[in-house]
């Protein structure tokens, strides 16, 4: 009797099983936990329109189109959010295609209006950077004041901030070293003259060991993003600043760097962007602000002013 040969078949693999395999592949490639969390968060919305038990081989371009239309009509979200979900779905489906689980087809990302980059106004910055009275404030308020100064002086992300350790602050060479960055590239940022005494004073109050986290809770423990955001919101409200957001400091840093005519190549390196696309976006968003002193720094105007002075 002819014996049946065991065959490897991918026909019955469902969407949820394939997703589990995709995440296993992400971990094997040592992707950042935040990246994996991004996929998990996106799947909560994706599963609303694509049945997790749907065989992967049945997924087509129409499935993706129905997902987009479903998000547009049934979810109260912006186009940029749909774009984000679609980016996650695209990565997952392309993994399935490479694995031979489904037919290959192109998945274009939807267009969306670029969001306005929110920054703090000069008056808000002044209020937030006003030094608290050490005899009247608690550690958290003083810590948050120092955090505002660090964010405004460096433009670093909140993930960098909460992972900073005391040993990463080199006041001998005036450098801040960050090993945990979004693109996993080590980053070293100079400590400005104004920031140096602020960090010295804070470290004298913070104390702790080299391995301890720089910006800690009142008990010396590491703080989470959620806790930090809540604490900074309270700090802002206490300074009569209604707008809040740690990332807003990053945008404000970039804006002021550009308005102060800083080099965008250096800005890209300081902000640790892999390319100039986001930096160009900053320049485009702040075009109106750049027009304010256009004549003052314009080469032709500068030469003409110099000629007038010489004639006088």
Buried (B, 14 or more C-beta within 10 A) or exposed (E): EEEEEEEEEBEEBBBBBBBEBBBEEBEEEEBBEEBBEBBEEBBEBBEEBBEEEBBBBEBEEEBBEEBBEBBEEEBEEEBEBBBBBBBBBBBBBBBBBEBEBBEEEEBEEBEEEEEEBEBBEEEBBEBBBEEBEEEEBEBBBBBBBBBBBBBBBBBBBBBBBBBBBBEBBEBEEBEBBBEBBBEEEEBEBEBEEEBEEBBEBBBEEBEEEEEBBBBBBEEEEBBEEEEBBEBBBBBBEEBEBEEBBBEBBBBBBBBBBBEEEEEBEEBBBBBBBEEBEBBEBBBEBBEEEBEEEEEEEEEEEEEEEEEEEEEE
